[in-house]
Amino acid sequence: SDLSINDPIFSVGSPLGLINSFMKGYISHTERLNYDPQYPEIPYIQTYGTSFEGCSGAAVYTADGKIIGLNRATFGTAFGNSFGLVVPH
């Protein structure tokens, strides 16, 4: 509930198999509903910059280190043309 669009975020994951990679990005939407047909009731957090193939399950944090949730899915594969959905914590 304290999240806003454009808030900076970060994650540590294994994008494209590159283990222990630090990624930073921002929140692009705070309550994306009905996007995942498996779980239409979850209000996902849409992100940019922290979600790539291989990052599913990685924790996503605010700039001050508070966890906001876990990476669930990545849509698109080109940098600058993809986004992620985070299951809120």
N, C-alpha and C positions, 0 to 999 in steps of 0.2 A: 504494500500500500504506500510505502515511502518512495517508490521508484517513479522516475519520470523519463519521458522521451529525451534522448541525448545524454543521459547519465553515463559516465565512463564505467567500463567493466573490464575484467580480465579473467583469463582461464589458463590452466596448464594442462596440456593434453598431448595427443600423438597424431597430429594432422598428417595424413598421407604417410603414416609410419614413422614420422620423425619424433621419437620419444622425447618427453620432458620439454616440450616447446611452450614458451610463454607467448600468449596472444592477448592483444588488447583490442577493445572495440567500444561499442556503445549500445544502448537500448534504443530500438527503433519503434517499438509498440509495447504497451504494458499489459494488454489483456486481449490476446488474439484467440477468439472462440471459434469453434466449428471448423478448424483447419485440419485437424487430424481425425480421419474417419473412425479410427479405433477408439479415440477418447475425445468425443466432441464437447464434453462438458468441462474439460480442463482449460483454464484461462492462461494459455501459454504466454511467456514473455518472448517477444521477437527481438533478436539481436543481430548485430552486424560485426564481423571481425573476430569472433571467437568460436565459430562453428565451421568445421571442415570435416571431410571424410576421415574417420578414425578418432573423432572427438566425442562420440556418443558416450554419455555417462560421466563426462568430465564436469566437475563443479565449476560454476560461474560465480564470480565475486564482484562486489562493488569496489570502487577505488579505495575505500577504507577497510577492505578485507572481510566484509560480511557476505556470507553465502546467499545468493538469490535463488539458486536452483541447479538443476542438472541438464546438460545438453541432451535433447531428445532426438532432434532431426536436423539435417542440413538440406537446404533446397538450393540447387545450383552449384556449380563447381568452379566457376571462374571468379578470381578475386575481384571484388568490386561489383560483382553481379550475383551474389548469393546471400542467403540469410539463414539464421538458425532459430529453432524453437527451443525454449528452455522450460522444463517443468518447474513451476515455482516451489520454493521451499516453504 
